[in-house]
């Protein structure tokens, strides 16, 4: 490794705004298990799969229909 690195010509990351933000969310155990099983089938990390699903819902402006029983 070098003792000194020159970052004077570096460029700001254009994707910085798209970086992920860590959040705490409470999910039912059966919901987590569903996504873990699906993630195993798709060979993806389950948190990435949940993120993809939520992103798809947000982009398509999916409307949630809540029915209380």
LOPA-806417 format. One record per residue: x, y, z of N, C-alpha, C, O in turn. Coordinates in pm, 1 decimal. Layout:
+----------+----------+----------+----------+----------+----------+----------+----------+----------+----------+----------+----------+
|       nx |       ny |       nz |      cax |      cay |      caz |       cx |       cy |       cz |       ox |       oy |       oz |
+----------+----------+----------+----------+----------+----------+----------+----------+----------+----------+----------+----------+
|        X |        Y |        Z |        X |        Y |        Z |        X |        Y |        Z |        X |        Y |        Z |
...
+----------+----------+----------+----------+----------+----------+----------+----------+----------+----------+----------+----------+
END
This chain:
+----------+----------+----------+----------+----------+----------+----------+----------+----------+----------+----------+----------+
|       nx |       ny |       nz |      cax |      cay |      caz |       cx |       cy |       cz |       ox |       oy |       oz |
+----------+----------+----------+----------+----------+----------+----------+----------+----------+----------+----------+----------+
|     83.4 |   -118.4 |      0.0 |      0.0 |      0.0 |      0.0 |     87.5 |    124.2 |      0.0 |    199.9 |    124.5 |     50.2 |
|     33.0 |    227.1 |    -56.8 |    103.9 |    354.9 |    -57.7 |     87.3 |    426.4 |     75.6 |     -8.7 |    403.1 |    149.0 |
|    181.7 |    512.9 |    104.8 |    171.0 |    595.5 |    225.1 |     73.5 |    710.6 |    204.4 |     15.6 |    762.0 |    300.1 |
|     55.6 |    751.1 |     77.6 |    -27.6 |    867.3 |     46.8 |   -100.8 |    842.7 |    -85.2 |    -42.8 |    791.1 |   -180.8 |
|   -226.7 |    879.5 |    -89.0 |   -306.7 |    868.5 |   -210.7 |   -354.1 |   1007.7 |   -249.8 |   -389.2 |   1088.4 |   -163.7 |
|   -355.2 |   1035.7 |   -379.9 |   -396.0 |   1167.1 |   -430.0 |   -540.9 |   1160.5 |   -477.6 |   -570.2 |   1098.5 |   -579.9 |
|   -629.6 |   1223.3 |   -405.0 |   -771.0 |   1227.0 |   -441.2 |   -812.4 |   1362.4 |   -496.9 |   -931.6 |   1392.7 |   -503.6 |
|   -716.5 |   1443.4 |   -536.5 |   -747.2 |   1578.8 |   -582.6 |   -827.9 |   1578.9 |   -712.4 |   -899.0 |   1675.6 |   -739.7 |
|   -818.8 |   1474.2 |   -792.1 |   -892.3 |   1468.3 |   -919.6 |  -1009.5 |   1371.5 |   -911.8 |  -1061.1 |   1327.8 |  -1014.7 |
|  -1051.2 |   1338.4 |   -792.1 |  -1161.4 |   1244.3 |   -776.6 |  -1294.0 |   1310.6 |   -812.4 |  -1307.2 |   1432.9 |   -809.2 |
|  -1390.8 |   1227.5 |   -846.1 |  -1523.7 |   1273.9 |   -886.7 |  -1625.0 |   1220.7 |   -786.4 |  -1615.9 |   1105.7 |   -743.5 |
|  -1721.4 |   1304.2 |   -749.1 |  -1826.0 |   1262.6 |   -656.3 |  -1907.8 |   1149.8 |   -718.3 |  -1937.2 |   1151.3 |   -837.9 |
|  -1943.6 |   1053.5 |   -636.9 |  -2020.9 |    938.3 |   -682.1 |  -2157.9 |    983.5 |   -733.2 |  -2237.3 |   1036.5 |   -655.5 |
|  -2187.6 |    963.4 |   -863.8 |  -2317.3 |   1006.5 |   -916.9 |  -2432.9 |    919.9 |   -867.8 |  -2549.0 |    958.1 |   -882.4 |
|  -2403.0 |    805.2 |   -810.7 |  -2506.6 |    715.0 |   -762.4 |  -2528.7 |    725.9 |   -612.0 |  -2601.3 |    645.0 |   -554.2 |
|  -2468.1 |    823.1 |   -549.5 |  -2474.7 |    836.5 |   -403.8 |  -2618.4 |    848.2 |   -353.3 |  -2649.9 |    797.4 |   -245.7 |
|  -2704.9 |    913.7 |   -428.5 |  -2843.6 |    929.4 |   -384.7 |  -2920.7 |    798.2 |   -393.5 |  -3024.8 |    783.0 |   -329.5 |
|  -2870.1 |    702.7 |   -472.8 |  -2937.6 |    574.7 |   -487.1 |  -2886.3 |    470.3 |   -389.2 |  -2929.9 |    355.3 |   -392.8 |
|  -2794.2 |    509.2 |   -302.0 |  -2744.0 |    414.8 |   -204.1 |  -2855.4 |    375.9 |   -109.0 |  -2949.8 |    452.0 |    -87.5 |
|  -2844.0 |    259.0 |    -53.1 |  -2949.0 |    209.9 |     35.2 |  -2935.7 |    268.3 |    174.6 |  -2826.1 |    300.4 |    220.7 |
|  -3048.5 |    281.2 |    239.7 |  -3051.6 |    332.0 |    375.9 |  -3103.0 |    220.9 |    466.6 |  -3204.3 |    157.5 |    437.3 |
|  -3033.9 |    198.6 |    574.2 |  -3073.6 |     94.9 |    667.7 |  -3189.9 |    144.7 |    752.4 |  -3186.3 |    255.6 |    805.7 |
|  -3293.5 |     61.0 |    764.3 |  -3410.1 |     93.5 |    846.0 |  -3444.6 |    -27.6 |    932.8 |  -3402.6 |   -140.0 |    905.2 |
|  -3520.5 |     -2.2 |   1036.2 |  -3572.4 |   -109.9 |   1118.9 |  -3720.1 |   -124.6 |   1086.0 |  -3794.6 |    -26.7 |   1086.2 |
|  -3761.5 |   -246.6 |   1058.1 |  -3901.1 |   -272.2 |   1022.2 |  -3945.8 |   -400.2 |   1091.2 |  -3869.1 |   -496.0 |   1101.3 |
|  -4068.0 |   -401.7 |   1138.0 |  -4122.0 |   -520.6 |   1203.1 |  -4205.5 |   -597.5 |   1101.1 |  -4301.3 |   -544.8 |   1044.5 |
|  -4167.6 |   -722.3 |   1079.2 |  -4238.8 |   -809.0 |    985.7 |  -4279.1 |   -936.8 |   1057.8 |  -4209.5 |   -982.7 |   1148.3 |
|  -4391.7 |   -993.5 |   1017.2 |  -4434.5 |  -1121.1 |   1072.7 |  -4333.3 |  -1229.1 |   1036.3 |  -4271.3 |  -1224.2 |    930.1 |
|  -4317.2 |  -1326.7 |   1125.3 |  -4221.8 |  -1434.2 |   1100.7 |  -4256.1 |  -1513.1 |    974.9 |  -4166.9 |  -1553.0 |    900.1 |
|  -4386.4 |  -1535.9 |    951.2 |  -4424.6 |  -1611.6 |    832.0 |  -4396.0 |  -1532.9 |    704.3 |  -4368.8 |  -1592.5 |    600.0 |
|  -4401.8 |  -1401.0 |    711.0 |  -4367.0 |  -1317.9 |    595.7 |  -4218.5 |  -1327.8 |    565.2 |  -4178.9 |  -1340.9 |    449.4 |
|  -4137.4 |  -1321.8 |    668.2 |  -3992.9 |  -1334.2 |    649.7 |  -3959.4 |  -1472.1 |    593.5 |  -3877.2 |  -1484.3 |    502.6 |
|  -4022.5 |  -1574.7 |    647.1 |  -3997.1 |  -1711.2 |    599.6 |  -4036.4 |  -1726.0 |    452.6 |  -3966.1 |  -1791.9 |    375.9 |
|  -4147.8 |  -1665.3 |    413.4 |  -4190.8 |  -1668.9 |    273.0 |  -4083.0 |  -1609.7 |    182.7 |  -4045.5 |  -1670.2 |     82.2 |
|  -4033.4 |  -1492.0 |    218.2 |  -3932.7 |  -1427.0 |    135.7 |  -3799.5 |  -1501.4 |    139.6 |  -3727.2 |  -1502.5 |     39.9 |
|  -3765.9 |  -1563.1 |    251.6 |  -3642.2 |  -1641.5 |    258.7 |  -3650.3 |  -1763.1 |    166.8 |  -3554.1 |  -1794.3 |     96.5 |
|  -3764.3 |  -1831.7 |    166.8 |  -3781.0 |  -1947.6 |     78.7 |  -3778.2 |  -1905.9 |    -67.7 |  -3713.8 |  -1971.2 |   -149.9 |
|  -3847.1 |  -1798.2 |   -100.4 |  -3848.5 |  -1747.9 |   -237.5 |  -3709.2 |  -1703.1 |   -280.1 |  -3668.3 |  -1725.7 |   -394.0 |
|  -3637.2 |  -1640.0 |   -189.1 |  -3501.1 |  -1594.1 |   -218.3 |  -3408.4 |  -1712.1 |   -244.9 |  -3322.1 |  -1704.7 |   -332.3 |
|  -3425.7 |  -1821.2 |   -169.8 |  -3345.4 |  -1941.3 |   -194.4 |  -3371.2 |  -1996.3 |   -334.2 |  -3278.1 |  -2038.0 |   -403.0 |
|  -3497.4 |  -1996.6 |   -376.1 |  -3533.1 |  -2044.7 |   -510.4 |  -3472.2 |  -1956.6 |   -619.0 |  -3430.1 |  -2006.1 |   -723.6 |
|  -3467.9 |  -1826.6 |   -594.1 |  -3417.5 |  -1731.0 |   -693.5 |  -3268.1 |  -1705.6 |   -678.9 |  -3208.6 |  -1634.6 |   -760.0 |
|  -3207.2 |  -1763.7 |   -575.4 |  -3064.0 |  -1745.9 |   -547.1 |  -3028.7 |  -1598.6 |   -527.1 |  -2934.3 |  -1546.0 |   -586.1 |
|  -3109.0 |  -1533.7 |   -440.8 |  -3088.9 |  -1393.3 |   -405.3 |  -3091.0 |  -1380.6 |   -253.2 |  -3151.0 |  -1464.2 |   -185.7 |
|  -3027.3 |  -1278.8 |   -198.6 |  -3044.9 |  -1252.3 |    -55.4 |  -3190.1 |  -1208.9 |    -30.0 |  -3247.5 |  -1133.8 |   -108.8 |
|  -3248.0 |  -1256.5 |     79.4 |  -3390.4 |  -1228.8 |    102.4 |  -3419.1 |  -1080.6 |    122.2 |  -3526.5 |  -1033.6 |     84.4 |
|  -3325.5 |  -1005.8 |    180.6 |  -3349.3 |   -863.0 |    198.8 |  -3350.6 |   -791.6 |     64.1 |  -3426.4 |   -696.3 |     45.7 |
|  -3269.0 |   -835.6 |    -29.1 |  -3269.3 |   -777.7 |   -164.4 |  -3400.8 |   -808.6 |   -233.7 |  -3455.5 |   -724.3 |   -304.9 |
|  -3451.7 |   -929.9 |   -212.8 |  -3579.6 |   -966.8 |   -273.2 |  -3693.8 |   -881.6 |   -218.1 |  -3779.8 |   -836.2 |   -293.6 |
|  -3694.6 |   -860.3 |    -87.6 |  -3796.0 |   -774.0 |    -27.4 |  -3785.0 |   -633.0 |    -84.2 |  -3886.4 |   -570.5 |   -115.1 |
|  -3662.3 |   -582.6 |    -98.2 |  -3641.2 |   -449.0 |   -154.8 |  -3692.7 |   -442.3 |   -298.6 |  -3758.1 |   -344.9 |   -336.1 |
|  -3664.2 |   -543.8 |   -379.0 |  -3712.9 |   -546.6 |   -517.6 |  -3865.0 |   -545.4 |   -522.5 |  -3924.9 |   -475.5 |   -604.3 |
|  -3927.0 |   -623.3 |   -434.3 |  -4072.2 |   -628.1 |   -430.7 |  -4131.8 |   -493.0 |   -392.2 |  -4226.2 |   -445.6 |   -455.4 |
|  -4076.2 |   -431.5 |   -288.4 |  -4127.4 |   -301.3 |   -243.9 |  -4103.0 |   -193.4 |   -349.6 |  -4187.6 |   -106.5 |   -370.7 |
|  -3987.1 |   -199.3 |   -415.7 |  -3958.7 |   -102.6 |   -521.7 |  -4058.8 |   -116.6 |   -636.1 |  -4106.5 |    -16.8 |   -690.1 |
|  -4090.7 |   -241.8 |   -672.9 |  -4188.3 |   -266.3 |   -778.8 |  -4325.3 |   -210.7 |   -740.0 |  -4393.6 |   -150.0 |   -822.5 |
|  -4365.0 |   -231.3 |   -615.4 |  -4492.9 |   -176.9 |   -568.0 |  -4493.6 |    -24.6 |   -575.2 |  -4592.2 |     35.5 |   -618.0 |
|  -4383.6 |     37.7 |   -533.5 |  -4375.6 |    184.2 |   -534.0 |  -4375.6 |    239.2 |   -675.7 |  -4444.0 |    337.7 |   -703.6 |
|  -4299.6 |    176.7 |   -766.1 |  -4290.8 |    227.1 |   -903.3 |  -4422.6 |    212.0 |   -978.0 |  -4458.4 |    296.7 |  -1059.8 |
|  -4494.6 |    104.1 |   -949.7 |  -4622.5 |     82.8 |  -1018.7 |  -4738.9 |    147.5 |   -944.6 |  -4854.5 |    134.9 |   -984.9 |
|  -4706.4 |    217.8 |   -834.4 |  -4807.7 |    285.9 |   -753.4 |  -4918.7 |    190.4 |   -710.9 |  -5037.0 |    224.4 |   -713.3 |
|  -4877.5 |     70.5 |   -672.2 |  -4972.8 |    -31.5 |   -630.6 |  -5052.4 |     17.8 |   -510.6 |  -4995.4 |     64.8 |   -412.1 |
|  -5183.7 |      6.6 |   -519.8 |  -5272.0 |     51.3 |   -413.1 |  -5301.9 |    -66.5 |   -321.7 |  -5340.5 |   -173.7 |   -368.3 |
|  -5284.3 |    -46.8 |   -193.0 |  -5308.3 |   -151.8 |    -94.6 |  -5455.2 |   -154.4 |    -57.9 |  -5514.4 |    -51.6 |    -24.8 |
|  -5513.0 |   -272.7 |    -64.0 |  -5651.1 |   -289.5 |    -23.0 |  -5651.1 |   -360.3 |    112.0 |  -5615.0 |   -477.5 |    122.2 |
|  -5692.1 |   -287.7 |    214.7 |  -5691.3 |   -340.8 |    350.1 |  -5831.3 |   -385.4 |    387.1 |  -5927.3 |   -309.5 |    374.9 |
|  -5842.0 |   -510.4 |    432.8 |  -5968.3 |   -563.6 |    480.3 |  -5947.8 |   -615.1 |    620.7 |  -5875.9 |   -713.1 |    640.7 |
|  -6009.2 |   -551.3 |    718.4 |  -5999.7 |   -595.2 |    856.1 |  -6107.4 |   -697.0 |    883.0 |  -6223.8 |   -676.2 |    848.7 |
|  -6069.5 |   -806.3 |    943.9 |  -6168.3 |   -912.3 |    971.1 |  -6192.3 |   -926.4 |   1117.1 |  -6272.2 |  -1010.4 |   1158.6 |
+----------+----------+----------+----------+----------+----------+----------+----------+----------+----------+----------+----------+
END
